[in-house]
Amino acid sequence: MKRFAILAYGFRPFFLLAGVDALFNMTLWLTVYFVPDLWPNDVLASVYWHAHEMLFGFVGAAIGGFLLTAVPGWTGRQPYAGWPLGVLVAIWLAGRIAMLPWCNIPPLVAAVVDLAFFPALMIALAPPLLRARKLRNLGFVPVLLALFLADLAFHLGNVGVLPDAELAALNIAVDIVLLLVTVIGGRIIPGFTRNGLVRHGVHLDITAQPLIDAAAIGALIAMLFVDIAAPQTGTSGIVALIAAVFQAFRLSRWHGHRSFREPLVWVLHAGYAWLVLGLLLKGLWIVAGASVAANWIHAFTVGAFATMILAVMTRASLGHTGRALIAPPAAIGAYVFITLAAVLRVFGPWCMPNHYTITIALAGTFWIAAFGLFVMSYGKILTTSRADGKPG
């Protein structure tokens, strides 16, 4: 008999919340975009709310779900479950409610509530990593700290302590998440590709290349610091182009062209390819002002972030609930819809400059369709006990 198991493992509540939040955020954003009078006066601008909630709400939930699931595996400790996990969920939910403008919560109070999630996550993750001496994985804690500081800068800008800091803080947060995608992608994509293709009789030897990996990660770290010190300058654009070359070379070694028979694999390659394309477009926009690259930021957010999050959530949810690693039709549909959403959001305004609002509406609709399919098809998987009867 299936039992309710939403707090049995870290991925369960946070992956479900990430999917629901993606639906809610985009639906609300599209509504306000087309009916701007619905947005209250004298509150955080709707475009900043949308960007903040996508990065620190949606992406934050996905990061939390991934790390709360990965750390027990890395350290050999019991998974985060029960009331401690429930407390983390409550902190994340409180932040989302506090950021809603209709709740009339004072900005300072909303900031305190919203900022609590990443420190709480660090407090949960750091001790077991330290006890297990997993220094390689302990690097995720400073990344969470960096996200917290970016969120803090955003709120300081909103309350006037750091005037006009909101946009800079959001762009820095994007760079930090790109770094996470690079690190996590480099760990999981080669192995998942190799294992997935074995089922089709294809045996690959994807050996690690430490110098290439270090160059890819180092270039993004350099871009992060340049974007802090000299954003939107020629130097920033050149560093982005250099990072694109390193990332493209890294991706080319993972044999993505052989993965089309395995949707759970090719979607990972697609997400990482958006990272490469986003870096290229960013560089072209800053250095050359190429109009085709004007929406480079959405190559990162809709392309790389959303695609990789869907890829990880759909695969991990199957594997960690004792199910076969075969993408259900709804998951494949979600992959297609999020790809269409990214293509339209990045290139639609350039291809159809006279139909900007149509491209926005279509891209948002495809996004909603992608995460709607995820929530509908994975809701039961994430809320009920494992298929094999094991705990977790």
Beta strands, then each sheet from edge to edge (+ up, - down):
end
